[in-house]
Amino acid sequence: MKRILLKLSGEALAGQKKTGFDEAVVTEVAKQVKILLDEGIQIGIVIGGGNFWRGKTSKNIDRIKADQIGMLATIMNCLYVSAIFRSQGMMTSILTPFACGEFTEMFSKERANKYFAYNMVVFFAGGIGHPYFSTDTSTVLRAIEIDADMILLAKAVDGVYDCDPKYHPNARKYLEISIQEIIDRKLKLVDLTASILCMENKMEMIVFGLNEKNSIVNAAHGIVTGTRVTVK
């Protein structure tokens, strides 16, 4: 693969703390990404905001405002993770779909491609800039826009299961499954909008547990210990 879009779970980055950041976890992510960057793989990153905010769980806040808070949570995550990446010797850029002063730059495909050419890790923060769309959707959309070869989906759970393994100890993990089957079985790996975008644009995913040793490097090298999601 020449270019990948890595989606990091905000909750996974929080580690055992559950909220905020676990610096050891983030540093390990940075070290793995640098290995891939040094191999010549171009890397874009989207980070969820679940370690700070999940708007759908609030019944007292307007959905639009809740989603806006979530967008800001993803920007905070990218600012932090980008800084850790820089401490590990990488150059980074953070692109958002709306102006954030001098914190970020406005997203465009041309700008992203320019930074990829400079061997920079490009963070895509702020979702797509509109409410009612999750970071699942922004992940797939950005992957399509930048012509990524594949999405690597790093989660707190190590793959796609037929039911939630947190509550069902006998849950069965799929080694490979189509995005159509995920939709049909309502497995909720990503939301429906993101699933349809993947299916229509033939964007495959590899789903794996972030906390597994060398999980990002292995996934990028085609060593799948989680689940490969096909679009055939």
N, CA and C atoms as a LAMMPS dump frame, in Angstrom:
ITEM: TIMESTEP
0
ITEM: NUMBER OF ATOMS
696
ITEM: BOX BOUNDS ff ff ff
-5.0000000000000000e+02 5.0000000000000000e+02
-5.0000000000000000e+02 5.0000000000000000e+02
-5.0000000000000000e+02 5.0000000000000000e+02
ITEM: ATOMS id mol type element x y z
1 1 1 N 0.831 -1.194 0
2 1 2 C 0 0 0
3 1 3 C 0.867 1.246 0
4 2 1 N 0.488 2.217 -0.803
5 2 2 C 1.244 3.462 -0.897
6 2 3 C 0.668 4.551 0.009
7 3 1 N -0.649 4.514 0.22
8 3 2 C -1.287 5.537 1.055
9 3 3 C -2.427 4.904 1.843
10 4 1 N -2.451 5.151 3.143
11 4 2 C -3.495 4.585 3.987
12 4 3 C -4.164 5.689 4.797
13 5 1 N -5.391 5.408 5.193
14 5 2 C -6.095 6.282 6.127
15 5 3 C -6.262 5.491 7.419
16 6 1 N -5.63 5.949 8.465
17 6 2 C -5.695 5.281 9.769
18 6 3 C -6.732 5.975 10.636
19 7 1 N -7.723 5.219 11.07
20 7 2 C -8.727 5.764 11.993
21 7 3 C -8.404 5.248 13.39
22 8 1 N -8.183 6.183 14.308
23 8 2 C -7.871 5.835 15.691
24 8 3 C -9.076 6.105 16.573
25 9 1 N -9.424 5.14 17.386
26 9 2 C -10.496 5.315 18.355
27 9 3 C -10.031 6.224 19.486
28 10 1 N -10.807 7.267 19.774
29 10 2 C -10.468 8.14 20.893
30 10 3 C -10.429 7.372 22.199
31 11 1 N -11.381 6.462 22.36
32 11 2 C -11.429 5.653 23.584
33 11 3 C -10.192 4.772 23.709
34 12 1 N -9.733 4.229 22.583
35 12 2 C -8.539 3.378 22.621
36 12 3 C -7.311 4.184 23.017
37 13 1 N -7.252 5.44 22.573
38 13 2 C -6.107 6.282 22.922
39 13 3 C -6.094 6.636 24.405
40 14 1 N -7.251 6.574 25.041
41 14 2 C -7.321 6.858 26.477
42 14 3 C -6.816 5.69 27.307
43 15 1 N -6.704 4.499 26.681
44 15 2 C -6.222 3.33 27.406
45 15 3 C -7.092 2.984 28.596
46 16 1 N -6.458 2.572 29.667
47 16 2 C -7.183 2.185 30.87
48 16 3 C -7.8 3.381 31.598
49 17 1 N -7.381 4.579 31.241
50 17 2 C -7.918 5.775 31.882
51 17 3 C -9.35 6.05 31.45
52 18 1 N -9.72 5.571 30.249
53 18 2 C -11.073 5.701 29.685
54 18 3 C -11.369 7.1 29.159
55 19 1 N -10.792 8.132 29.75
56 19 2 C -10.98 9.488 29.255
57 19 3 C -9.619 10.164 29.099
58 20 1 N -9.594 11.245 28.298
59 20 2 C -8.33 11.936 28.086
60 20 3 C -7.351 11.092 27.287
61 21 1 N -6.063 11.153 27.621
62 21 2 C -5.036 10.454 26.863
63 21 3 C -4.166 9.592 27.763
64 22 1 N -3.743 8.469 27.223
65 22 2 C -2.695 7.671 27.834
66 22 3 C -1.453 7.902 26.975
67 23 1 N -0.503 8.681 27.48
68 23 2 C 0.64 9.083 26.661
69 23 3 C 1.46 7.891 26.181
70 24 1 N 1.53 6.846 26.989
71 24 2 C 2.283 5.659 26.57
72 24 3 C 1.635 5.013 25.345
73 25 1 N 0.301 4.956 25.338
74 25 2 C -0.426 4.384 24.196
75 25 3 C -0.185 5.23 22.952
76 26 1 N -0.303 6.555 23.092
77 26 2 C -0.139 7.443 21.949
78 26 3 C 1.294 7.394 21.424
79 27 1 N 2.265 7.315 22.311
80 27 2 C 3.665 7.231 21.887
81 27 3 C 3.932 5.945 21.121
82 28 1 N 3.328 4.855 21.561
83 28 2 C 3.477 3.586 20.841
84 28 3 C 2.868 3.679 19.449
85 29 1 N 1.72 4.346 19.335
86 29 2 C 1.117 4.576 18.017
87 29 3 C 2.082 5.36 17.142
88 30 1 N 2.669 6.417 17.702
89 30 2 C 3.6 7.252 16.944
90 30 3 C 4.791 6.441 16.441
91 31 1 N 5.331 5.588 17.275
92 31 2 C 6.491 4.787 16.869
93 31 3 C 6.143 3.855 15.708
94 32 1 N 4.939 3.285 15.75
95 32 2 C 4.523 2.402 14.658
96 32 3 C 4.295 3.177 13.366
97 33 1 N 3.67 4.34 13.478
98 33 2 C 3.431 5.155 12.291
99 33 3 C 4.747 5.589 11.665
100 34 1 N 5.746 5.903 12.491
101 34 2 C 7.054 6.322 11.952
102 34 3 C 7.711 5.192 11.163
103 35 1 N 7.527 3.964 11.621
104 35 2 C 8.063 2.814 10.872
105 35 3 C 7.479 2.799 9.461
106 36 1 N 6.182 2.981 9.366
107 36 2 C 5.514 2.957 8.058
108 36 3 C 5.913 4.158 7.221
109 37 1 N 6.022 5.313 7.866
110 37 2 C 6.417 6.528 7.154
111 37 3 C 7.817 6.363 6.578
112 38 1 N 8.716 5.764 7.348
113 38 2 C 10.092 5.546 6.881
114 38 3 C 10.156 4.53 5.744
115 39 1 N 9.116 3.701 5.627
116 39 2 C 9.041 2.746 4.525
117 39 3 C 8.49 3.387 3.254
118 40 1 N 8.074 4.64 3.361
119 40 2 C 7.546 5.336 2.188
120 40 3 C 6.039 5.314 2.066
121 41 1 N 5.347 4.815 3.09
122 41 2 C 3.881 4.8 3.066
123 41 3 C 3.359 6.158 3.527
124 42 1 N 2.453 6.73 2.759
125 42 2 C 1.835 8.009 3.121
126 42 3 C 0.64 7.739 4.036
127 43 1 N 0.506 8.55 5.089
128 43 2 C -0.458 8.239 6.141
129 43 3 C -1.321 9.436 6.487
130 44 1 N -2.623 9.258 6.346
131 44 2 C -3.6 10.212 6.844
132 44 3 C -4.266 9.623 8.071
133 45 1 N -4.691 10.48 8.989
134 45 2 C -5.246 9.997 10.255
135 45 3 C -6.524 10.756 10.608
136 46 1 N -7.534 10.005 11.024
137 46 2 C -8.743 10.562 11.637
138 46 3 C -8.838 9.986 13.043
139 47 1 N -9.186 10.822 14.006
140 47 2 C -9.311 10.361 15.394
141 47 3 C -10.724 10.644 15.892
142 48 1 N -11.345 9.653 16.511
143 48 2 C -12.657 9.852 17.111
144 48 3 C -12.563 10.718 18.36
145 49 1 N -13.707 11.144 18.854
146 49 2 C -13.712 12.025 20.024
147 49 3 C -14.265 11.389 21.28
148 50 1 N -14.431 10.056 21.263
149 50 2 C -15.106 9.373 22.363
150 50 3 C -14.401 9.425 23.701
151 51 1 N -13.117 9.773 23.712
152 51 2 C -12.407 9.907 24.992
153 51 3 C -12.753 11.218 25.694
154 52 1 N -13.457 12.099 24.986
155 52 2 C -13.892 13.354 25.588
156 52 3 C -15.416 13.518 25.586
157 53 1 N -16.05 13.117 24.493
158 53 2 C -17.45 13.499 24.343
159 53 3 C -18.187 12.568 23.395
160 54 1 N -19.363 12.156 23.804
161 54 2 C -20.266 11.428 22.92
162 54 3 C -21.617 12.136 22.978
163 55 1 N -21.886 12.959 21.987
164 55 2 C -23.057 13.821 22.013
165 55 3 C -24.381 13.096 22.085
166 56 1 N -24.441 11.896 21.491
167 56 2 C -25.714 11.181 21.459
168 56 3 C -26.187 10.758 22.843
169 57 1 N -25.273 10.731 23.796
170 57 2 C -25.651 10.276 25.139
171 57 3 C -26.264 11.4 25.963
172 58 1 N -26.203 12.626 25.47
173 58 2 C -26.757 13.758 26.209
174 58 3 C -28.176 14.056 25.737
175 59 1 N -29.117 14.053 26.664
176 59 2 C -30.519 14.321 26.322
177 59 3 C -30.901 15.775 26.559
178 60 1 N -30 16.54 27.123
179 60 2 C -30.321 17.912 27.502
180 60 3 C -29.701 18.964 26.592
181 61 1 N -28.97 18.511 25.567
182 61 2 C -28.302 19.43 24.659
183 61 3 C -28.818 19.197 23.247
184 62 1 N -29.069 20.262 22.548
185 62 2 C -29.474 20.197 21.145
186 62 3 C -28.475 19.369 20.345
187 63 1 N -28.961 18.51 19.458
188 63 2 C -28.099 17.601 18.712
189 63 3 C -27.031 18.357 17.923
190 64 1 N -27.387 19.476 17.338
191 64 2 C -26.415 20.227 16.549
192 64 3 C -25.267 20.702 17.433
193 65 1 N -25.595 21.257 18.604
194 65 2 C -24.548 21.719 19.517
195 65 3 C -23.725 20.546 20.029
196 66 1 N -24.386 19.436 20.313
197 66 2 C -23.665 18.253 20.786
198 66 3 C -22.657 17.776 19.746
199 67 1 N -23.07 17.774 18.484
200 67 2 C -22.165 17.341 17.428
201 67 3 C -21.018 18.339 17.23
202 68 1 N -21.299 19.614 17.422
203 68 2 C -20.239 20.605 17.317
204 68 3 C -19.192 20.414 18.41
205 69 1 N -19.646 20.087 19.609
206 69 2 C -18.702 19.781 20.686
207 69 3 C -17.853 18.572 20.302
208 70 1 N -18.484 17.576 19.686
209 70 2 C -17.749 16.399 19.236
210 70 3 C -16.694 16.733 18.198
211 71 1 N -17.014 17.64 17.286
212 71 2 C -16.023 18.067 16.295
213 71 3 C -14.809 18.687 16.97
214 72 1 N -15.064 19.524 17.981
215 72 2 C -13.96 20.159 18.706
216 72 3 C -13.138 19.121 19.47
217 73 1 N -13.808 18.076 19.978
218 73 2 C -13.082 17.002 20.667
219 73 3 C -12.09 16.33 19.724
220 74 1 N -12.488 16.127 18.455
221 74 2 C -11.568 15.491 17.51
222 74 3 C -10.383 16.403 17.204
223 75 1 N -10.606 17.709 17.218
224 75 2 C -9.5 18.647 16.982
225 75 3 C -8.524 18.608 18.154
226 76 1 N -9.037 18.587 19.387
227 76 2 C -8.156 18.466 20.55
228 76 3 C -7.328 17.196 20.464
229 77 1 N -7.957 16.099 20.076
230 77 2 C -7.234 14.836 19.95
231 77 3 C -6.116 14.945 18.918
232 78 1 N -6.416 15.552 17.774
233 78 2 C -5.399 15.663 16.729
234 78 3 C -4.264 16.586 17.142
235 79 1 N -4.579 17.66 17.852
236 79 2 C -3.526 18.552 18.337
237 79 3 C -2.562 17.805 19.257
238 80 1 N -3.121 17.008 20.16
239 80 2 C -2.284 16.27 21.108
240 80 3 C -1.467 15.185 20.403
241 81 1 N -2.14 14.36 19.618
242 81 2 C -1.458 13.244 18.964
243 81 3 C -0.417 13.766 17.978
244 82 1 N -0.747 14.849 17.278
245 82 2 C 0.215 15.456 16.359
246 82 3 C 1.481 15.895 17.108
247 83 1 N 1.312 16.477 18.291
248 83 2 C 2.465 16.913 19.082
249 83 3 C 3.328 15.726 19.504
250 84 1 N 2.694 14.618 19.884
251 84 2 C 3.455 13.413 20.242
252 84 3 C 4.199 12.881 19.017
253 85 1 N 3.552 12.894 17.863
254 85 2 C 4.211 12.446 16.635
255 85 3 C 5.45 13.285 16.36
256 86 1 N 5.33 14.588 16.549
257 86 2 C 6.469 15.468 16.303
258 86 3 C 7.618 15.178 17.271
259 87 1 N 7.262 14.783 18.488
260 87 2 C 8.31 14.446 19.458
261 87 3 C 9.066 13.187 19.05
262 88 1 N 8.458 12.395 18.15
263 88 2 C 9.096 11.176 17.667
264 88 3 C 9.774 11.382 16.309
265 89 1 N 9.908 12.653 15.908
266 89 2 C 10.682 12.961 14.713
267 89 3 C 9.911 13.03 13.417
268 90 1 N 8.589 13.146 13.488
269 90 2 C 7.773 13.246 12.28
270 90 3 C 7.278 14.665 12.073
271 91 1 N 7.035 15.016 10.811
272 91 2 C 6.387 16.274 10.481
273 91 3 C 4.887 16.008 10.31
274 92 1 N 4.06 16.919 10.777
275 92 2 C 2.614 16.706 10.743
276 92 3 C 1.888 17.971 10.298
277 93 1 N 0.661 17.762 9.88
278 93 2 C -0.225 18.875 9.57
279 93 3 C -1.634 18.475 9.981
280 94 1 N -2.421 19.443 10.451
281 94 2 C -3.811 19.186 10.844
282 94 3 C -4.724 20.006 9.944
283 95 1 N -5.614 19.333 9.238
284 95 2 C -6.549 19.986 8.329
285 95 3 C -7.97 19.847 8.855
286 96 1 N -8.718 20.931 8.798
287 96 2 C -10.115 20.926 9.249
288 96 3 C -11 21.525 8.161
289 97 1 N -12.305 21.196 8.183
290 97 2 C -13.216 21.737 7.176
291 97 3 C -13.735 23.124 7.518
292 98 1 N -13.298 23.671 8.635
293 98 2 C -13.668 25.03 9.025
294 98 3 C -12.473 25.687 9.702
295 99 1 N -12.478 27.023 9.73
296 99 2 C -11.329 27.761 10.257
297 99 3 C -11.22 27.615 11.767
298 100 1 N -9.991 27.388 12.242
299 100 2 C -9.709 27.295 13.685
300 100 3 C -8.541 28.212 14.04
301 101 1 N -8.562 29.413 13.535
302 101 2 C -7.461 30.325 13.797
303 101 3 C -6.162 29.762 13.252
304 102 1 N -5.117 29.797 14.073
305 102 2 C -3.816 29.279 13.656
306 102 3 C -3.581 27.847 14.126
307 103 1 N -4.603 27.232 14.731
308 103 2 C -4.441 25.859 15.219
309 103 3 C -4.332 24.864 14.072
310 104 1 N -5.125 25.074 13.01
311 104 2 C -5.199 24.13 11.905
312 104 3 C -5.216 24.899 10.59
313 105 1 N -5.217 24.128 9.494
314 105 2 C -5.384 24.702 8.165
315 105 3 C -6.66 24.138 7.537
316 106 1 N -7.186 24.858 6.558
317 106 2 C -8.399 24.407 5.886
318 106 3 C -8.103 23.194 5.001
319 107 1 N -9.004 22.233 5.032
320 107 2 C -8.825 21.02 4.23
321 107 3 C -9.059 21.287 2.753
322 108 1 N -8.181 20.732 1.943
323 108 2 C -8.426 20.556 0.518
324 108 3 C -7.599 19.359 0.078
325 109 1 N -8.041 18.693 -0.945
326 109 2 C -7.293 17.539 -1.437
327 109 3 C -5.897 17.97 -1.905
328 110 1 N -5.833 19.132 -2.559
329 110 2 C -4.55 19.621 -3.058
330 110 3 C -3.569 19.86 -1.913
331 111 1 N -4.057 20.463 -0.822
332 111 2 C -3.183 20.728 0.319
333 111 3 C -2.722 19.425 0.964
334 112 1 N -3.643 18.466 1.106
335 112 2 C -3.276 17.169 1.676
336 112 3 C -2.215 16.488 0.815
337 113 1 N -2.408 16.499 -0.503
338 113 2 C -1.439 15.862 -1.394
339 113 3 C -0.077 16.537 -1.319
340 114 1 N -0.061 17.866 -1.159
341 114 2 C 1.208 18.585 -1.035
342 114 3 C 1.955 18.127 0.21
343 115 1 N 1.229 17.979 1.319
344 115 2 C 1.887 17.566 2.557
345 115 3 C 2.316 16.102 2.51
346 116 1 N 1.527 15.261 1.84
347 116 2 C 1.955 13.873 1.663
348 116 3 C 3.28 13.836 0.888
349 117 1 N 3.401 14.692 -0.125
350 117 2 C 4.623 14.737 -0.933
351 117 3 C 5.822 15.176 -0.104
352 118 1 N 5.557 15.94 0.972
353 118 2 C 6.624 16.365 1.879
354 118 3 C 6.894 15.337 2.98
355 119 1 N 6.3 14.169 2.85
356 119 2 C 6.483 13.083 3.821
357 119 3 C 5.937 13.448 5.198
358 120 1 N 4.837 14.179 5.218
359 120 2 C 4.186 14.563 6.469
360 120 3 C 3.007 13.644 6.758
361 121 1 N 2.737 13.418 8.044
362 121 2 C 1.507 12.738 8.46
363 121 3 C 0.411 13.8 8.497
364 122 1 N -0.692 13.525 7.814
365 122 2 C -1.773 14.509 7.707
366 122 3 C -2.948 14.064 8.564
367 123 1 N -3.318 14.907 9.523
368 123 2 C -4.47 14.652 10.388
369 123 3 C -5.689 15.372 9.826
370 124 1 N -6.797 14.64 9.763
371 124 2 C -8.058 15.219 9.301
372 124 3 C -8.985 15.333 10.513
373 125 1 N -9.148 16.553 11.016
374 125 2 C -9.908 16.776 12.25
375 125 3 C -11.209 17.521 11.945
376 126 1 N -12.103 17.555 12.936
377 126 2 C -13.327 18.326 12.8
378 126 3 C -14.416 17.668 11.991
379 127 1 N -14.291 16.357 11.747
380 127 2 C -15.309 15.659 10.966
381 127 3 C -15.419 16.229 9.563
382 128 1 N -16.655 16.34 9.057
383 128 2 C -16.856 16.979 7.758
384 128 3 C -17.375 18.411 7.94
385 129 1 N -17.459 18.841 9.211
386 129 2 C -17.852 20.206 9.489
387 129 3 C -19.336 20.434 9.642
388 130 1 N -20.124 19.363 9.602
389 130 2 C -21.572 19.476 9.725
390 130 3 C -22.088 18.482 10.752
391 131 1 N -23.16 18.818 11.458
392 131 2 C -23.747 17.885 12.422
393 131 3 C -24.4 16.701 11.714
394 132 1 N -24.723 15.686 12.497
395 132 2 C -25.405 14.478 12.022
396 132 3 C -24.503 13.555 11.203
397 133 1 N -23.215 13.864 11.141
398 133 2 C -22.266 12.98 10.464
399 133 3 C -21.171 12.597 11.457
400 134 1 N -20.9 11.315 11.566
401 134 2 C -19.935 10.826 12.553
402 134 3 C -18.519 10.833 11.995
403 135 1 N -17.563 10.522 12.861
404 135 2 C -16.183 10.376 12.378
405 135 3 C -16.032 9.123 11.517
406 136 1 N -16.964 8.176 11.614
407 136 2 C -16.974 7.053 10.661
408 136 3 C -17.111 7.593 9.243
409 137 1 N -18.096 8.474 9.062
410 137 2 C -18.348 9.034 7.74
411 137 3 C -17.176 9.88 7.267
412 138 1 N -16.63 10.714 8.153
413 138 2 C -15.502 11.552 7.732
414 138 3 C -14.28 10.699 7.398
415 139 1 N -14.103 9.579 8.102
416 139 2 C -12.993 8.673 7.796
417 139 3 C -13.089 8.142 6.374
418 140 1 N -14.249 7.616 6.03
419 140 2 C -14.425 7.035 4.695
420 140 3 C -14.359 8.125 3.63
421 141 1 N -14.993 9.26 3.912
422 141 2 C -14.992 10.354 2.936
423 141 3 C -13.575 10.838 2.65
424 142 1 N -12.79 11.065 3.696
425 142 2 C -11.407 11.521 3.484
426 142 3 C -10.579 10.447 2.78
427 143 1 N -10.787 9.19 3.116
428 143 2 C -10.048 8.107 2.452
429 143 3 C -10.329 8.101 0.955
430 144 1 N -11.592 8.307 0.599
431 144 2 C -11.962 8.351 -0.817
432 144 3 C -11.352 9.575 -1.485
433 145 1 N -11.443 10.719 -0.818
434 145 2 C -10.958 11.969 -1.398
435 145 3 C -9.454 11.95 -1.65
436 146 1 N -8.696 11.32 -0.755
437 146 2 C -7.233 11.321 -0.915
438 146 3 C -6.737 10.089 -1.666
439 147 1 N -7.681 9.276 -2.179
440 147 2 C -7.324 8.068 -2.946
441 147 3 C -6.493 7.088 -2.122
442 148 1 N -6.889 6.892 -0.886
443 148 2 C -6.2 5.916 -0.032
444 148 3 C -6.402 4.507 -0.573
445 149 1 N -5.411 3.655 -0.372
446 149 2 C -5.529 2.261 -0.798
447 149 3 C -6.451 1.474 0.115
448 150 1 N -6.484 1.871 1.388
449 150 2 C -7.293 1.124 2.359
450 150 3 C -7.435 1.949 3.631
451 151 1 N -8.496 1.622 4.395
452 151 2 C -8.681 2.198 5.725
453 151 3 C -8.229 1.183 6.757
454 152 1 N -7.386 1.629 7.686
455 152 2 C -7.019 0.802 8.835
456 152 3 C -7.794 1.329 10.026
457 153 1 N -8.654 0.487 10.582
458 153 2 C -9.569 0.908 11.642
459 153 3 C -9.08 0.34 12.969
460 154 1 N -8.384 1.178 13.762
461 154 2 C -7.819 0.744 15.042
462 154 3 C -8.807 1.041 16.16
463 155 1 N -9.282 -0.016 16.804
464 155 2 C -10.343 0.142 17.797
465 155 3 C -9.935 -0.453 19.145
466 156 1 N -10.795 -0.251 20.12
467 156 2 C -10.585 -0.886 21.42
468 156 3 C -10.904 -2.375 21.343
469 157 1 N -11.761 -2.766 20.382
470 157 2 C -12.122 -4.172 20.155
471 157 3 C -11.312 -4.688 18.971
472 158 1 N -10.881 -5.948 19.028
473 158 2 C -9.91 -6.466 18.068
474 158 3 C -10.502 -7.039 16.79
475 159 1 N -11.615 -6.518 16.326
476 159 2 C -12.187 -7.003 15.084
477 159 3 C -13.696 -6.842 15.05
478 160 1 N -14.302 -7.488 14.066
479 160 2 C -15.754 -7.461 13.91
480 160 3 C -16.335 -8.753 14.472
481 161 1 N -17.309 -8.621 15.357
482 161 2 C -17.944 -9.779 15.991
483 161 3 C -19.426 -9.85 15.61
484 162 1 N -20.001 -11.047 15.767
485 162 2 C -21.427 -11.204 15.459
486 162 3 C -22.329 -10.595 16.528
487 163 1 N -21.748 -10.265 17.691
488 163 2 C -22.446 -9.527 18.742
489 163 3 C -21.377 -8.902 19.641
490 164 1 N -21.788 -8.043 20.528
491 164 2 C -20.836 -7.289 21.34
492 164 3 C -20.091 -8.206 22.308
493 165 1 N -18.77 -8.369 22.139
494 165 2 C -18.015 -9.276 23.021
495 165 3 C -17.937 -8.787 24.464
496 166 1 N -18.232 -7.508 24.702
497 166 2 C -18.249 -7 26.07
498 166 3 C -19.343 -7.665 26.895
499 167 1 N -20.438 -7.962 26.22
500 167 2 C -21.601 -8.5 26.919
501 167 3 C -21.904 -9.95 26.563
502 168 1 N -21.239 -10.45 25.527
503 168 2 C -21.49 -11.831 25.084
504 168 3 C -20.155 -12.565 24.972
505 169 1 N -19.769 -13.319 25.996
506 169 2 C -18.464 -13.996 25.994
507 169 3 C -18.299 -15.01 24.867
508 170 1 N -19.401 -15.484 24.301
509 170 2 C -19.316 -16.449 23.209
510 170 3 C -19.4 -15.798 21.834
511 171 1 N -19.24 -14.494 21.775
512 171 2 C -19.291 -13.773 20.499
513 171 3 C -18.231 -14.316 19.542
514 172 1 N -18.593 -14.418 18.274
515 172 2 C -17.689 -14.983 17.263
516 172 3 C -17.089 -13.871 16.421
517 173 1 N -15.758 -13.884 16.279
518 173 2 C -15.08 -12.878 15.471
519 173 3 C -14.982 -13.344 14.027
520 174 1 N -15.25 -12.427 13.12
521 174 2 C -15.102 -12.707 11.696
522 174 3 C -13.666 -12.418 11.269
523 175 1 N -13.07 -13.328 10.528
524 175 2 C -11.75 -13.077 9.953
525 175 3 C -11.878 -12.248 8.678
526 176 1 N -13.001 -12.441 7.988
527 176 2 C -13.297 -11.67 6.789
528 176 3 C -14.799 -11.56 6.639
529 177 1 N -15.272 -10.39 6.245
530 177 2 C -16.699 -10.171 6.069
531 177 3 C -16.882 -9.025 5.082
532 178 1 N -17.945 -9.074 4.31
533 178 2 C -18.2 -8.004 3.345
534 178 3 C -18.945 -6.862 4.021
535 179 1 N -18.784 -5.67 3.478
536 179 2 C -19.503 -4.534 4.038
537 179 3 C -21.011 -4.708 3.867
538 180 1 N -21.417 -5.412 2.799
539 180 2 C -22.847 -5.677 2.602
540 180 3 C -23.392 -6.549 3.721
541 181 1 N -22.616 -7.546 4.133
542 181 2 C -23.063 -8.419 5.223
543 181 3 C -23.114 -7.66 6.543
544 182 1 N -22.191 -6.749 6.742
545 182 2 C -22.216 -5.919 7.949
546 182 3 C -23.5 -5.096 7.991
547 183 1 N -23.888 -4.555 6.833
548 183 2 C -25.132 -3.794 6.752
549 183 3 C -26.329 -4.712 7.008
550 184 1 N -26.347 -5.86 6.339
551 184 2 C -27.485 -6.78 6.452
552 184 3 C -27.655 -7.306 7.87
553 185 1 N -26.543 -7.572 8.545
554 185 2 C -26.591 -8.116 9.907
555 185 3 C -26.668 -7.036 10.986
556 186 1 N -26.635 -5.765 10.538
557 186 2 C -26.698 -4.627 11.459
558 186 3 C -25.633 -4.735 12.552
559 187 1 N -24.4 -4.997 12.125
560 187 2 C -23.307 -5.199 13.071
561 187 3 C -22.716 -3.887 13.588
562 188 1 N -23.039 -2.776 12.95
563 188 2 C -22.688 -1.446 13.453
564 188 3 C -21.179 -1.253 13.638
565 189 1 N -20.411 -1.77 12.697
566 189 2 C -18.974 -1.487 12.716
567 189 3 C -18.748 0.006 12.515
568 190 1 N -19.341 0.518 11.463
569 190 2 C -19.391 1.958 11.202
570 190 3 C -20.847 2.279 10.88
571 191 1 N -21.2 3.553 10.867
572 191 2 C -22.599 3.878 10.635
573 191 3 C -22.995 3.611 9.181
574 192 1 N -24.288 3.671 8.919
575 192 2 C -24.813 3.273 7.612
576 192 3 C -24.277 4.16 6.492
577 193 1 N -24.18 5.456 6.745
578 193 2 C -23.661 6.366 5.718
579 193 3 C -22.244 5.969 5.321
580 194 1 N -21.403 5.704 6.314
581 194 2 C -20.024 5.3 6.044
582 194 3 C -19.981 3.958 5.311
583 195 1 N -20.846 3.024 5.715
584 195 2 C -20.877 1.709 5.074
585 195 3 C -21.223 1.815 3.595
586 196 1 N -22.216 2.636 3.278
587 196 2 C -22.633 2.797 1.884
588 196 3 C -21.537 3.482 1.072
589 197 1 N -20.863 4.476 1.672
590 197 2 C -19.742 5.125 0.987
591 197 3 C -18.645 4.115 0.658
592 198 1 N -18.34 3.238 1.61
593 198 2 C -17.337 2.193 1.379
594 198 3 C -17.758 1.284 0.228
595 199 1 N -19.013 0.868 0.253
596 199 2 C -19.514 -0.079 -0.74
597 199 3 C -19.511 0.544 -2.136
598 200 1 N -19.986 1.783 -2.236
599 200 2 C -20.105 2.416 -3.544
600 200 3 C -18.746 2.794 -4.132
601 201 1 N -17.759 3.038 -3.263
602 201 2 C -16.451 3.478 -3.74
603 201 3 C -15.36 2.42 -3.588
604 202 1 N -15.78 1.191 -3.275
605 202 2 C -14.857 0.053 -3.199
606 202 3 C -13.688 0.314 -2.257
607 203 1 N -14.011 0.84 -1.074
608 203 2 C -12.979 1.15 -0.083
609 203 3 C -12.965 0.071 0.993
610 204 1 N -11.927 -0.756 0.98
611 204 2 C -11.829 -1.845 1.945
612 204 3 C -11.256 -1.347 3.269
613 205 1 N -11.508 -2.142 4.328
614 205 2 C -11.01 -1.805 5.66
615 205 3 C -10.381 -3.023 6.308
616 206 1 N -9.412 -2.762 7.169
617 206 2 C -8.905 -3.778 8.086
618 206 3 C -9.19 -3.274 9.499
619 207 1 N -9.876 -4.09 10.286
620 207 2 C -10.271 -3.72 11.64
621 207 3 C -9.426 -4.527 12.62
622 208 1 N -8.842 -3.852 13.605
623 208 2 C -7.949 -4.551 14.54
624 208 3 C -7.921 -3.82 15.87
625 209 1 N -7.405 -4.496 16.881
626 209 2 C -7.287 -3.911 18.204
627 209 3 C -6.037 -3.053 18.297
628 210 1 N -6.199 -1.807 18.681
629 210 2 C -5.061 -0.895 18.754
630 210 3 C -4.012 -1.384 19.746
631 211 1 N -4.436 -2.008 20.837
632 211 2 C -3.51 -2.361 21.909
633 211 3 C -2.722 -3.645 21.655
634 212 1 N -2.977 -4.307 20.524
635 212 2 C -2.17 -5.477 20.201
636 212 3 C -0.779 -5.034 19.758
637 213 1 N 0.232 -5.84 20.052
638 213 2 C 1.603 -5.479 19.715
639 213 3 C 1.773 -5.306 18.206
640 214 1 N 2.384 -4.175 17.808
641 214 2 C 2.667 -3.88 16.4
642 214 3 C 1.423 -3.96 15.506
643 215 1 N 0.26 -3.661 16.077
644 215 2 C -0.989 -3.865 15.345
645 215 3 C -1.091 -3.003 14.089
646 216 1 N -0.648 -1.753 14.163
647 216 2 C -0.755 -0.86 13.006
648 216 3 C 0.205 -1.302 11.906
649 217 1 N 1.439 -1.586 12.28
650 217 2 C 2.432 -2.039 11.307
651 217 3 C 1.986 -3.347 10.653
652 218 1 N 1.511 -4.282 11.463
653 218 2 C 1.059 -5.564 10.914
654 218 3 C -0.077 -5.378 9.92
655 219 1 N -1.053 -4.554 10.281
656 219 2 C -2.197 -4.333 9.399
657 219 3 C -1.747 -3.714 8.078
658 220 1 N -0.853 -2.749 8.139
659 220 2 C -0.359 -2.103 6.922
660 220 3 C 0.442 -3.072 6.059
661 221 1 N 1.045 -4.084 6.692
662 221 2 C 1.81 -5.092 5.957
663 221 3 C 0.951 -6.273 5.521
664 222 1 N -0.35 -6.187 5.774
665 222 2 C -1.257 -7.246 5.347
666 222 3 C -1.361 -8.411 6.302
667 223 1 N -0.809 -8.267 7.498
668 223 2 C -0.922 -9.314 8.519
669 223 3 C -2.158 -9 9.345
670 224 1 N -3.238 -9.697 9.058
671 224 2 C -4.532 -9.348 9.636
672 224 3 C -4.841 -10.273 10.819
673 225 1 N -4.785 -9.721 12.022
674 225 2 C -5.172 -10.491 13.2
675 225 3 C -6.601 -10.17 13.625
676 226 1 N -7.172 -9.145 13.001
677 226 2 C -8.553 -8.757 13.3
678 226 3 C -9.479 -9.224 12.2
679 227 1 N -10.084 -8.286 11.485
680 227 2 C -11.072 -8.618 10.464
681 227 3 C -10.813 -7.793 9.201
682 228 1 N -10.797 -8.46 8.058
683 228 2 C -10.741 -7.763 6.79
684 228 3 C -12.158 -7.546 6.28
685 229 1 N -12.49 -6.317 5.985
686 229 2 C -13.832 -5.976 5.49
687 229 3 C -13.732 -5.729 3.994
688 230 1 N -14.366 -6.578 3.214
689 230 2 C -14.289 -6.508 1.754
690 230 3 C -15.464 -5.741 1.17
691 231 1 N -15.321 -5.359 -0.094
692 231 2 C -16.385 -4.585 -0.743
693 231 3 C -16.8 -5.232 -2.068
694 232 1 N -16.5 -6.5 -2.239
695 232 2 C -16.843 -7.205 -3.485
696 232 3 C -18.328 -7.47 -3.541
